[in-house]
């Protein structure tokens, strides 16, 4: 990705002259929670991201447990869990390590569930502990390690997508706002880098979703936004104005307006947890693996540790996410 720097340094001038300089140097929100630590994952095996329930034994399991073996066969990845076929209606013995470090043998009986439109839903969503542990500390905010929470996203070209429809494909979702000049500059620069990297991401099986929402900080103090959320026309015009000439535009999404919103369409792989509850600092980057588990959640921009990105913290942040999506997702 370092090869992107010369190109970005040129096209960024367009965005920066249009949106002016940053108000201040962006940093990752220091008050954000680190959801899952390396210490919690050191037992290995497979991390339980969310429980869907079963006929027997699931009351002894919980999010954060590590499944070490299925019927005495060691497991270490979500693929191992899929091939183990837990939901057959037959008794299955799990060796599980609890967060306390205690190891327990738990027998479960599970049958395939339906989570419309999904069929054959397993008793829990999971991800390999070693795979989950690849994310840097600053990319482990509140949604990290969760299954895809509830969402209803509107495509600027038409149609809606929910959190369940995100299952089955790797995703890089950038949620952004433009309430301040700093956020405007960050969004433009990061959009350009995503455009330049889009072909590489597609080759790695990763779909980009460039999603504009109103973040909590976008407020005049009286409940009204400093900048109103963009509609579809504004999103298309934004990318035409600030995007990289000659490069394909990014797929653009937004949250539904009051008329479009339908609670029945706000679905996810988890119960009542929504994306918007935990998106507090723009830009927020979410990486989802094909199993629907959040493998990266960062907020704001991270201070660059690479000298090639000195004073380009926004570019450093999105490049780290892109590289992770290409090689570790």
N, C-alpha and C positions, 0 to 999 in steps of 0.2 A: 504493500500500500504506500510505501514511501514515494513510489513513482508518481503518485497523484499530486504531490506537493507543488511542483512547478505549474501544472495546469490549474490547480485550485487557486494558487496565488494570483493568477491572472484573472480568472473569472470572478474571484471574490471581490475584486475592485468594483465591479458593477453593483453588487449587493451592498457593499459598505458605503459607497457614495450615495446610494439611494436611501439607506436607513440610518446613516450617520455612524459615528463611532460608538463603541460600547459605553454604557453609563458607568460600569465598573467591571472589574474582572470577575467572570463567572466562577462559581465554585459549587461543588456538590453540597446539597443541603446537609449540614452537620447534625441536624436533629432527626434525620431519617433513621429508622431502625435497621440494623443488620439482621435479616430474618433467619439465616442459617449459617452457622460458623463451620470452619474446618474441623473443629473439635467435635461437633455433633456428627460429623460424617466419617470420622476416622475408623469406625468399626467396619466400614466397607459394606458390601452387600447392596441391597436395593432400598432406596429411601421411599417411604410412603408419603405421597404428597397430599392425598385427600381420600377419605374413606367413603365408599358408595354403599357399604353394607352387604350382608349376606344372611343365609339361613341360620348358620351356626358359627360361633367363634369370633365374628368380627367385632363384638363388643370388647374383646380383649386386645384389639389393635387400635392404633391411633396415628394421626399425622406425626411424623418425626421418628417413628419406629424404623429399624433397619431389618429387612428380611435377609437373612444370611443363607438360608437353604430352603428348598421345596422338596419334600419327600426325600430328605437327606442328600439332595443334589445341590451343591453350592450355586448361588446365583449372584450376578454382579451388574446386570443391566436390565433395562426395560424389555429388551428383546428376550432375555432369559425368562422373564415373567410371562410374556406373551406365549412363548413356546411351551411353558409349563402348563398352560390351559387350566387355570384355577377354577373357572366357572363351568364345571361339568355335572354338578350335582353329587359328585362323589367326595368322600372325605379326603382332605389334603392336609398334610402335616407341614407346618412352617416352623423353622428355627428363627426366632426374632430377638434382636437386641433392643432393649428399651433405652430411652435417653439416659436413664440412671446407670447404664452399663450392664444391667441384669439381662441374662439370656434365658429365654423361655421357649418351650415347645408348645405351639398352639395349633389345634386342629380346627380347620374351617370346612364348612360345606357351603358352596356357592353355586347358584344357577345364573345363567345369563340374564342381565337386566336390560331394560330399555330406558333410554334417556332421550326421548324424541328430539331430533330424528335419528339418534344413534341407537344401534342395536348391539346386542352381545357385549354390554358394558361389564368390565371386570369388577371384582369386589373393591378394588382400590386403584387409583392412578399412581404410577410409580416412575422412578428414574434411578439409574445407577448412582450410588453415592459418590463414586470416583468421578463420574461425568459431571454431577452437580457441583463438585468441589473445584472444578476448573475455573470458575468465575472469580475475578478479583474481588477483594473485600468491598470496594466502592460500588460494585454492581450487584450487591446483595440486599437491596432495599426491600420494602414490605411485601411485594408480590413475589419475590424470589422463592423458588421451591414450592409455589402453589400450582395447582392445575388452573387452566385458563378460567379466570373469573368471568362473571356476567358482563356482557357488553352488547350494545346495539350500535353498529357503525354504519354510516351512510356513505356509499361510494359516490364521488362527485360525478361519475359517468352513469350513475343509476344503480339501484339495487341496495340491499342492506346485508350486513354480515353480523352474525352473533358469535359469542365465544365458543359455542359448540362446533360451528362451521370451521373454526380455525384448526380443529383437530385433523391430523393427517399430513400436514405440510409444515416445514420449518418457516418461521416468520421473523422478520425484523420490523417491529412497529415503533415508529418514532412519533410520540405525542408532543405537540409543540403549540406555543402561544406567541403572541406578538404584542403584548401590552406595553413593553418598554423597548427602547432602542436597542438595548443589549439583547433582548430576546429576538428582536427582528434580525439583527446581524447574525446571531447564532443560527437561527432557523434557515436563513438564506445560505450561509456557508455549508451547513450540514446537509441541506438539500442538494447542493451542487456535488458534494463528495458522494452522496448516495447515488446520484445520477451517473457519475463516473464509474462507480463500483457495481452498478446494477447488473451488467452482463456477467461479471464474475460471480455475483451472488446467485443469479439464476442458474449458472453452471453448477453451483454447489447445492442447488435445490432449495434456495432461500427466497421467499417472496417478500418484497418491501411494501409496507403500508405507511404512507406519510400522512399522519392524522392530526388535524387541527382541532383543538378543543379550547375551552376557556378554563384556565387554571384558577385555583382559589386566590392567588395573589393579584389577579386581574380585576381590581375593584377600586372604585372611586371613594370608598368609605361609606357609601349610602346604599350599597347593594347593586348599583349599576356598574357595568363593566367599563374599564378604560378603553378597551377595544372590543367591539361586539364580535362574536364568532363569525367566521366567513361562511358565505353560502357557496354553492357549487360554482357559479360564475366567477366569484371572487377568487376561489381556489385555482381555477384554471388560468385566470389572468395573472395571479401571483407567480405561478410557475413559468408562464410565458415571459414575464418581465424579469425574473431573477434567476431562471434556470440556465443551464449550460446549452448554448446554441448547438444544434446538431445532435444533441443527445435525447433519447426517448424520455418523455416525462415520467415521473414516478406515479404509481397508482395512489390517488389521493382520497382520503376519507375524512369524515367529520362526525361529531356526535349529532344526533337528530335534534331538530328544533321542537318546540312545544307541540306543534301540530302533528309532526311525524312520529313523535315518541309513542311507543306502545310497550307497556310493561311485559306483555306476553312474548314479545320478540327479544327482550333483553335476557339472553340465556348464556349459561356458561357450564363448564365441567364441574364447578363447585356450586354450592347452594346459593346463599344470598350475598356472597361477596362480589362487589362490582369493581371494575377497573378504576372508575372515577373516585372511589373512596380513598385510593392510595396513590393517586397522581397529584403531587403537591408542588413540584418545582419543574418548570419548563427549561430545557426539553427533557422528557422522560423517555428512555429507551427500554423496550421490552423485547427480549428474544424468547421465542417459543420453539421447543423442539417438536418433532412430528407426533410425539405422544401427548402434546398439549400441556407440557409442564414448563413453567417460566424458569429459564436457565440464566437470565440476566435481567436485572432491573436497576438502572441507574437514574439519578435525578440531577438536573443541572449539568455542569461540565466539570470534568476532573482536571486538576492542574497537571500539565504535561510533564512527564518525566523523561521524555525523549528530546534532546537538544534540537532535532530537526523541526520540532513543533513549538519552539520557544515563542511565547506570546500568541500562540494559536491553540489555546486550550479546547475550543469547540471542535476544531479539526482533529485534534488528538483523541478526544472522547469518541467521536463517531468512527474514526478509523479503528480504534480498539474494538468497538462493538462489531464492526464489519469483519475484521480479522477473526474474531471469535466465532461469528456466524459461519464463516467459510470453513474453518478448520476444527472447531470444537463443539458445534451444535448438533 
